[in-house]
Amino acid sequence: MDCISDSDDSAKFEWESDNEAEPSSAPVLRNFDAPGPSTDANGWANGDAPSTSLVEEYVGMGFPKEMVLKAIKEIGHNDANALLELLLTYKVLGEDPTVGNCSTLGCAPQSVEDDDDGDLDSEDWDDEDDADGGEPNFDSSGDEDFLQEMSEHDKKIKSLVDMGFPEDESNMAIVRCGVDAALTVLVDSIYASQAAGDCNSRNSSHHEVCDSFGGRRNKKKRKQYGGGAQGNRPSECHEELMPLPNPMVGFSLPTARLPSVSRRLPKQATGPPFFYYENVALAPKGVWTIISRNLYDIAPEFVDSKYMCATARKRGYVHNLPIENRSPLLPLPPKTIFEAFPHYKKWWPSWDPRRQLNCVQTCVSSAKLTERIQCALARSGDPPPLHVQKYVMHECRKWNLVWVGKNKVAPLEPDEMEYLLGYPRDHTRGIGKTARYKCLGNSFQVDTVAYHLSVLRDIFPNGLNVLSLFTGIGGGEVALHRLGIHMKTVVSVEISEVNRRILRGWWDQTQTGTLIEIPDVQSFTSDKIRSFIRRFGGFDLIIGGSPCNNLAGSNRHHRDGLEGEHSSLFYHYPRILDTVKDVMAGM
């Protein structure tokens, strides 16, 4: 994460490419309705009544008129930035984030098509569509909607505090980003704020990665994140801290010279068979502790794909692959938005400093939000006032909006996401648009994975057998194919019929090997594993990712670490890996 400097000067603010820096604090809320010593019939101090055009400007940005008037009563209207901060604070404390409410600043994920697969479960989506559609009430009575919103606010605070962040910093992150922001966005915001006041020297000549995650040592100062295991596994409840590197560059990068890394693996973890497991870096407290312990205490390799391509994607990888002599896919992918999509440069305003996109998500913004942004810019000058710029940039970063016309923004298309993530064009085409967003949002970033897997080319020049657990849309298989590594056999375990259809379609077009599909990992018994090993002579690579999004910050409904109904399926990965190693050791 780059260092970010912020100032309380309302005329200056800066946003980092994929994290939000800390703006000036919002004013303290007071008694909204208490008139000053000399007021008119409407409660305004003499001479302080706002102009109709000023109120309409903020209403055009999506704030209800009642909210704007109360904010102006609270602090006046001379400081546009302070007024916007207070309106955003009201949004956190009292807004009803409903899908159909055009008055709200936030927006729900857009339902792009009506013919999407029925098996899309709602837990992938933000809970903005749970509201009842009523207008927010900004009096002091504390109605049911207010209490529900406060409850969501408190849940966010508790989640962040449980992850080890101070309560005051957690609250300010929610003020900055909104109560509807994904947990990953809030965590990034806190880190950005901390980095602004703690820009340490990142130079070190050498750091060592030991065979236990707790032994990962670095001369650099690192942020401490995580802790003890969650749930009902008392044997794993140790309050040990899992370090997240800053910057998140892994053991090496294809285009940068980093400090050398030496890694010692325990004997029982050495390959072949090789294994590779991916999960979101910003997982709930204790998750990486449990993952590492169940995978031979190997330290994760944390990588943000923004160092590989034009979009951020913070992931951790536990693997026993060699880390020397890696090589990237060629040609190297574009590293900036304009390199990837040069046609967007025509309409890109000079006050939008983004050069890379944030993490590709499973959903996109609504048409109502892009319309509000267009209206807000149309009412403003060129360039727009700083408070309008700040509002627009907040939404553009949150939803990865790009400029497609004058004052006009739009979400990325699925084929653009495929390109950013390293998949062939139309890889996910043929299913509903919403389903495409979901599949891509939960997938591997192919260039990053291929860089790690590239060491297998020399080890298996004649091809390899792959056991693919929680395959998704086949990111690992696409990476091996693009590396020129022949897959003689792939046994794929994937429960989603949509994902299996995508993988099968790609396989039939590109591969000559054998693809065997198993729908349910729970049915993949030891006897079946032994049968496949006898049939194919063993597996050379066991690759997989998180079995669901319960570990991701964007999932607000069932964020229950590794103890959830679906995320507990992770434990099948080490079970299957141990069985494969035991059977192959006896061959």
Secondary structure, 3 states (H helix, E strand, C coil): CCCCCCCCCCCCCCCCCCCCCCCCCCCCCCCCCCCCCCECCCCCECCCCCCHHHHHHHHHCCCCHHHHHHHHHHHCCCCHHHHHHHHHHHHHHHCCCCCCCCCCCCCCCCCCCCCCCCCCCHHHCCHHHHCCCCCCCCCCCCCHHHHHHHHHHHHHHHHHHHCCCCHHHHHHHHHHHCCCCCHHHHHHHHHHHHHHHCCCCCCCCEEEECCCHHHCECCCCCEEECCCCCCCCHHHCCCCCEEECCCCECCCECCECCCEEEECCCHHHCCCCEEEEEEECCCCCCHHHHHHHHCCCCCCEEEEHHHCCCECCEEEEEECCCCCCCCCCCCCCCCCHHHHCHHHHHCCCCCCCCCCECCCCCCCCCHHHHHHHHHHHHCCCCCCCHHHHHHHHHHHHHHCCEEEECCEEECCCHHHHHHHHCCCCCCCCCCCHHHHHHHHHCCCCHHHHHHHHCCHHHHCCCCEEEEEECCCCCHHHHHHHHCCCCEEEEEEECCCHHHHHHHHHHHHHHCCCEEEEECCHHHCCHHHHHHHHHHHCCCCEEEEECCCHHHCCCCCCCCCHHHCCCHHHHHHHHHHHHHHHHHHHCC
